[in-house]
Amino acid sequence: MKAIEIESFGAPEVLRLVERPDPVAGAGELLIRVVASGVNRPDVLQRTGNYPVPPGASDLPGLEVAGVIVSGDAQAMTEAGFAVGDHVCALVAGGGYAALCVAPVAQCLPVPKGWSDVEAATLPETFFTVWSNVFERGRLQKGETLLVQGGSSGIGVTAIQIAKAMGATVIVTAGSDDKCAACVAFGADHAINYKTSDFVAEVKRLTDGNGVDVVLDMVAGSYVAREIECMAEDGRLVIIGVQGGVKAEFNAGMVLRKRLVVTGSTLRPRPLAFKAAIAKALREKVWPLLENGAVKHSIHSTFAADNGVQGGPSGAAQAHTLMESNQHIGKIVLTW
């Protein structure tokens, strides 16, 4: 099969188009002929040597795919309601940048009705992440207010849409007026340009001084102290990224007085049972929103993964260059 491997840690050009042996599905797994692979920030971190591959996972980057089932554990597929020839999307621990990909049956979901495989490839990584962190860990409820840092990212537009569909008010931050406008178009109630406004002051103004109930933070670092300032009593801060640094100094007294929860998580190393539970919840509670149009796809750009010569730079290099430029709004996809 054709695949994209990381030749050595470094710039996007280290992503090389190669030939690899076809993978074989084992117990509880299925083999997908990949139509499209989602591109995510962890892929960039893996490429630069800052995100170790979990034990047992493929060394190939790529955490989400969509395509057609070609083989697999017949009993596991039958129990999950799948069959050879079905179109599915899947969350994987690695190996997504390839024309064939093995995935645990429990981490697969049907391509939503009315969605293409390319569109569906944008779903698993961000939807598993948002559901787990905003709704399970952060316990966002109807009528509450969510603050999303980085609203124009793939995670951000996913959080906006699901939170709005669930009846929450959504405030986001983004780095330009155009990105703020895009977030509002996706359903955000308010968008704050963090380069021209103090998001703490703006959040306080927008909430009449009450603050937000849940914060989804992909930045950490100095943001943590500022987020604690603009949180409501009994608020929940959920950290899922550390682009701003791993160290934070904040007012612990405010955490006590407001009874705040500061938490966080990573998804990739979690066990199969944990991810399977998220998949079940998504199928029951979110997939209907995708099929009725309440939540839409957020594709910014697609790149041909196999655009290149064997052993040379691939379309994935272009995709990573775009992601690192931070000029995209929504998701980036590789097609096969």
C-alpha positions as CSV (number, residue, x, y, z in Angstrom):
1,M,0.0,0.0,0.0
2,K,1.0,3.6,-0.3
3,A,1.6,5.4,3.0
4,I,3.1,8.6,4.4
5,E,5.9,8.0,6.9
6,I,8.0,10.4,9.0
7,E,11.5,10.0,7.5
8,S,13.1,11.8,10.5
9,F,11.8,14.4,12.9
10,G,11.7,17.8,11.3
11,A,9.9,20.2,8.9
12,P,6.9,19.1,6.8
13,E,9.2,17.9,4.0
14,V,10.2,14.8,6.2
15,L,6.7,13.4,5.4
16,R,7.5,10.9,2.6
17,L,5.4,8.9,0.2
18,V,6.4,5.2,0.6
19,E,5.3,1.7,0.0
20,R,4.5,-0.4,3.1
21,P,3.1,-4.0,3.5
22,D,-0.6,-4.1,3.6
23,P,-1.8,-4.3,7.2
24,V,-4.0,-7.2,8.4
25,A,-6.9,-6.9,10.7
26,G,-6.8,-9.0,13.9
27,A,-9.3,-9.9,16.6
28,G,-11.8,-7.1,17.2
29,E,-10.5,-5.1,14.2
30,L,-11.4,-4.3,10.6
31,L,-9.4,-3.2,7.6
32,I,-10.5,0.0,5.9
33,R,-9.6,1.1,2.3
34,V,-9.0,4.7,3.1
35,V,-10.7,7.4,1.0
36,A,-9.6,10.3,3.3
37,S,-7.5,10.9,6.4
38,G,-8.0,13.8,8.8
39,V,-5.0,16.0,9.7
40,N,-4.7,17.1,13.3
41,R,-2.3,19.0,15.5
42,P,-1.0,15.8,17.2
43,D,0.3,14.7,13.8
44,V,2.4,17.8,13.6
45,L,3.7,17.2,17.1
46,Q,4.6,13.6,16.2
47,R,6.4,14.8,13.1
48,T,8.5,17.1,15.1
49,G,9.4,14.5,17.8
50,N,7.1,16.0,20.5
51,Y,4.4,13.3,20.7
52,P,5.7,9.7,21.2
53,V,3.8,6.9,19.6
54,P,1.9,4.8,22.1
55,P,3.2,1.2,22.6
56,G,1.8,-1.1,19.9
57,A,0.6,1.7,17.6
58,S,1.7,2.2,14.0
59,D,4.6,4.5,13.5
60,L,2.7,6.2,10.6
61,P,1.0,9.4,11.6
62,G,-2.8,9.9,11.3
63,L,-5.5,9.5,14.0
64,E,-8.7,9.4,11.9
65,V,-9.8,7.9,8.6
66,A,-12.9,7.3,6.6
67,G,-13.5,4.7,3.8
68,V,-14.8,1.3,3.0
69,I,-14.5,-1.9,5.1
70,V,-12.6,-4.6,3.1
71,S,-12.2,-7.3,5.7
72,G,-12.0,-7.9,9.4
73,D,-13.2,-9.9,12.4
74,A,-16.6,-11.1,11.2
75,Q,-18.1,-11.7,14.6
76,A,-17.0,-8.3,15.9
77,M,-18.3,-6.6,12.8
78,T,-21.7,-8.3,13.0
79,E,-22.1,-7.4,16.7
80,A,-21.4,-3.8,15.8
81,G,-23.8,-3.8,12.9
82,F,-21.1,-3.5,10.2
83,A,-20.4,-5.6,7.1
84,V,-17.8,-5.7,4.3
85,G,-18.5,-2.8,1.9
86,D,-19.9,-0.5,4.5
87,H,-18.6,3.1,4.7
88,V,-17.2,4.0,8.1
89,C,-15.0,6.5,9.8
90,A,-12.7,5.5,12.6
91,L,-10.5,6.8,15.4
92,V,-7.1,5.1,15.4
93,A,-3.9,5.4,17.5
94,G,-1.8,5.8,14.4
95,G,-1.5,4.6,10.8
96,G,-4.1,6.9,9.4
97,Y,-1.9,8.4,6.7
98,A,-2.1,5.3,4.5
99,A,-4.3,3.8,1.7
100,L,-5.2,0.9,4.1
101,C,-5.7,1.2,7.8
102,V,-6.6,-1.2,10.6
103,A,-9.0,0.1,13.2
104,P,-10.7,-1.4,16.3
105,V,-14.3,-2.1,15.4
106,A,-15.4,-0.4,18.7
107,Q,-13.8,2.9,17.5
108,C,-15.6,2.9,14.2
109,L,-18.8,4.7,13.3
110,P,-20.9,4.7,10.2
111,V,-20.4,7.5,7.8
112,P,-23.4,9.7,8.6
113,K,-26.3,9.7,6.1
114,G,-25.8,12.5,3.6
115,W,-22.0,12.8,4.3
116,S,-19.2,11.9,2.0
117,D,-16.2,9.8,3.1
118,V,-14.0,12.9,2.8
119,E,-16.4,14.9,5.0
120,A,-16.6,12.0,7.5
121,A,-12.8,11.8,7.8
122,T,-13.0,15.1,9.7
123,L,-15.2,13.6,12.5
124,P,-13.4,11.1,14.8
125,E,-10.5,12.9,16.4
126,T,-12.3,16.2,17.1
127,F,-15.7,14.7,17.9
128,F,-14.3,12.1,20.3
129,T,-12.1,14.8,21.9
130,V,-14.9,17.4,22.3
131,W,-17.5,14.9,23.6
132,S,-15.1,13.5,26.1
133,N,-13.8,16.8,27.4
134,V,-16.7,19.3,27.0
135,F,-19.6,17.0,27.8
136,E,-18.2,14.2,30.0
137,R,-15.2,15.8,31.8
138,G,-16.5,19.4,31.6
139,R,-20.2,18.4,32.2
140,L,-21.6,21.2,30.0
141,Q,-25.3,21.5,30.4
142,K,-28.1,23.2,28.5
143,G,-28.3,26.9,29.4
144,E,-24.7,27.1,30.5
145,T,-21.9,29.1,28.8
146,L,-18.8,27.6,27.2
147,L,-15.6,29.5,26.3
148,V,-13.5,27.9,23.6
149,Q,-9.9,29.0,23.2
150,G,-9.0,28.7,19.5
151,G,-12.5,28.7,18.1
152,S,-11.5,28.4,14.4
153,S,-9.5,25.2,14.8
154,G,-11.0,21.8,14.0
155,I,-11.6,21.2,17.7
156,G,-13.1,24.7,18.0
157,V,-15.7,24.6,15.3
158,T,-16.7,21.1,16.5
159,A,-17.2,22.4,20.0
160,I,-19.1,25.4,18.8
161,Q,-21.6,23.3,16.8
162,I,-22.2,20.6,19.3
163,A,-22.5,22.9,22.2
164,K,-25.0,25.1,20.4
165,A,-27.0,22.1,19.3
166,M,-27.1,21.0,23.0
167,G,-28.5,24.4,24.1
168,A,-25.4,26.1,25.5
169,T,-24.2,29.7,24.9
170,V,-20.8,29.7,23.2
171,I,-18.0,32.3,23.4
172,V,-14.8,31.8,21.4
173,T,-11.5,33.4,21.0
174,A,-9.7,33.6,17.6
175,G,-6.7,35.4,16.2
176,S,-8.3,37.6,13.5
177,D,-11.5,39.3,12.6
178,D,-12.0,36.9,9.7
179,K,-11.6,33.9,12.0
180,C,-14.0,35.5,14.5
181,A,-16.6,36.0,11.7
182,A,-16.2,32.4,10.7
183,C,-16.8,31.2,14.2
184,V,-20.0,33.2,14.4
185,A,-21.0,31.7,11.1
186,F,-20.5,28.2,12.7
187,G,-22.9,29.3,15.5
188,A,-20.8,31.0,18.2
189,D,-22.8,33.6,20.1
190,H,-19.7,35.8,20.5
191,A,-16.2,35.8,19.1
192,I,-13.3,37.7,20.6
193,N,-10.2,38.7,18.7
194,Y,-7.6,37.9,21.3
195,K,-5.0,40.0,19.5
196,T,-7.0,43.2,19.8
197,S,-9.1,42.6,22.9
198,D,-8.6,41.3,26.5
199,F,-10.7,38.2,26.5
200,V,-11.0,38.3,30.3
201,A,-12.7,41.7,30.2
202,E,-14.8,40.8,27.2
203,V,-16.0,37.5,28.8
204,K,-17.0,39.4,32.0
205,R,-18.8,42.0,29.9
206,L,-20.6,39.4,27.8
207,T,-21.7,37.4,30.9
208,D,-22.7,40.5,33.0
209,G,-19.8,39.7,35.3
210,N,-20.9,36.1,36.0
211,G,-18.3,34.3,34.0
212,V,-18.4,31.1,32.0
213,D,-19.3,27.7,33.2
214,V,-16.9,25.6,31.1
215,V,-13.6,26.5,29.4
216,L,-12.0,24.4,26.7
217,D,-8.4,25.3,26.7
218,M,-5.8,24.2,24.1
219,V,-3.2,26.8,25.2
220,A,-2.5,26.4,28.9
221,G,0.6,28.4,30.1
222,S,-0.3,32.0,31.1
223,Y,-3.9,31.5,29.8
224,V,-4.8,29.4,32.9
225,A,-4.6,32.3,35.3
226,R,-6.7,34.5,33.0
227,E,-9.3,31.8,32.5
228,I,-9.8,31.3,36.2
229,E,-10.5,35.1,36.5
230,C,-13.4,34.9,34.0
231,M,-15.0,31.7,35.2
232,A,-18.3,31.4,37.0
233,E,-18.8,29.8,40.4
234,D,-18.5,26.0,40.2
235,G,-16.9,26.4,36.8
236,R,-14.9,23.7,35.0
237,L,-11.6,24.4,33.2
238,V,-10.6,21.5,30.8
239,I,-7.1,21.6,29.4
240,I,-6.5,19.6,26.2
241,G,-3.3,21.2,24.8
242,V,-0.3,23.1,26.0
243,Q,0.6,25.3,23.0
244,G,1.3,28.1,25.4
245,G,3.5,26.1,27.7
246,V,3.2,23.4,30.4
247,K,3.8,25.8,33.4
248,A,1.0,28.0,34.8
249,E,0.8,30.3,37.8
250,F,-2.7,31.2,39.0
251,N,-4.7,32.5,42.0
252,A,-5.4,29.3,44.0
253,G,-7.5,31.4,46.4
254,M,-9.9,32.1,43.5
255,V,-10.2,28.4,42.7
256,L,-11.2,27.9,46.4
257,R,-13.7,30.7,46.5
258,K,-15.4,29.9,43.3
259,R,-15.2,26.1,43.8
260,L,-13.6,25.6,40.4
261,V,-12.4,22.4,38.9
262,V,-9.2,22.4,36.8
263,T,-8.8,19.2,34.8
264,G,-7.5,17.9,31.5
265,S,-6.9,14.8,29.4
266,T,-5.3,13.3,26.4
267,L,-7.1,10.8,24.2
268,R,-4.6,8.9,22.2
269,P,-3.2,6.6,25.0
270,R,-6.6,5.9,26.6
271,P,-7.7,2.2,26.5
272,L,-10.1,0.7,23.9
273,A,-13.0,0.5,26.4
274,F,-12.8,4.2,27.1
275,K,-12.9,5.2,23.4
276,A,-15.6,2.6,22.7
277,A,-17.9,4.3,25.3
278,I,-17.3,7.6,23.6
279,A,-18.2,6.1,20.2
280,K,-21.4,4.7,21.6
281,A,-22.4,8.1,23.0
282,L,-21.6,9.9,19.8
283,R,-23.7,7.5,17.8
284,E,-26.6,7.9,20.1
285,K,-26.4,11.7,20.8
286,V,-24.4,13.4,18.1
287,W,-24.8,11.4,14.9
288,P,-28.5,12.4,14.6
289,L,-27.3,16.0,14.6
290,L,-25.0,15.3,11.7
291,E,-27.7,13.6,9.7
292,N,-30.3,16.3,10.3
293,G,-28.0,19.2,9.4
294,A,-27.7,20.7,12.9
295,V,-24.0,20.1,12.8
296,K,-22.1,20.5,9.5
297,H,-18.7,19.6,8.2
298,S,-15.9,22.1,8.5
299,I,-13.4,21.3,5.8
300,H,-11.0,24.1,5.0
301,S,-8.7,22.3,2.5
302,T,-8.0,18.9,1.0
303,F,-4.7,17.7,-0.3
304,A,-3.9,14.5,-2.4
305,A,-1.9,12.3,-0.1
306,D,-0.2,10.5,-2.9
307,N,0.7,13.6,-4.8
308,G,4.4,13.0,-5.2
309,V,7.0,10.3,-6.2
310,Q,7.8,7.4,-4.0
311,G,10.4,8.4,-1.4
312,G,9.7,12.1,-2.1
313,P,7.7,14.8,-0.4
314,S,3.9,14.2,-0.4
315,G,0.7,16.2,-0.3
316,A,0.9,15.7,3.5
317,A,3.8,18.1,3.6
318,Q,1.6,20.8,2.1
319,A,-1.2,20.0,4.6
320,H,1.2,20.3,7.6
321,T,2.6,23.6,6.2
322,L,-0.9,25.0,6.2
323,M,-1.7,23.7,9.7
324,E,1.5,25.3,11.1
325,S,0.6,28.6,9.4
326,N,-2.5,28.8,11.5
327,Q,-4.3,30.3,8.5
328,H,-6.9,27.5,8.2
329,I,-10.5,27.6,9.6
330,G,-11.8,24.1,10.5
331,K,-10.3,20.9,9.2
332,I,-7.6,19.8,6.8
333,V,-7.9,16.5,4.9
334,L,-5.7,14.1,2.9
335,T,-7.4,12.2,0.1
336,W,-6.3,8.9,-1.4
